[in-house]
């Protein structure tokens, strides 16, 4: 998947979090996603925009 190749800036990890537990008796675990989330509506835009920005940077 192309989307998992794009890392999120550490300052933005707090905006992509997963709260999880296996069962009601387990403690809640908190995870931060560090890559573009697959399946989100904006994922394809973010991946394409990132590639476009990298091309712009390489031209200069």
N, C-alpha and C positions, 0 to 999 in steps of 0.2 A: 504494500500500500504506500503510495506516494505521500499521503498525509502524515504518516508516522515519521517521515524523514525530517520534518520541520520542527525544531525545538522552539519552545515558548521562552521568552525572556524570564529569568527568575523573579523579577518584580511582578510578573503577571500570573505566576503559578497559583496564587491565592484565589484567582477567579475561576479556576478549573479544578474543583475538588470533588472527591467522591467520599461519601460517608458509608461505611459498610460494617456489617456483622453477619456471621453465619447463622446465628440463632438468637432469639430474644434474651437468652441467658449470657451470651458472650459480650465482652466489652465492645464498644463502638470504636472502629478504627477510622482514621482520617488519612486520605491519600491525596497528594497533589499530582495532577497530570502535567507532564513536562513537554508533551508534544501536542500538535494539533489534533483535536478530537475527531476521530473518524465517525461519520454519520451525522454530524451537525450540518445544518444548512449552509453555514459559512465556510465549511472546510475547503471546498473546492475553490472558493474565492480567495481564501487566505493562502492556499498553496500557489495558485496562479499569480497572485499579487506579489508574493515573496519572490517567485522566480523572475517576475518582471523587474522588481526592484534590484535584484542581484545583477541582472543584465545591465540596468542603468548604471549601477556602481562600477561595473567592470569597464564600461565605455569611457569613464572619466579617468 
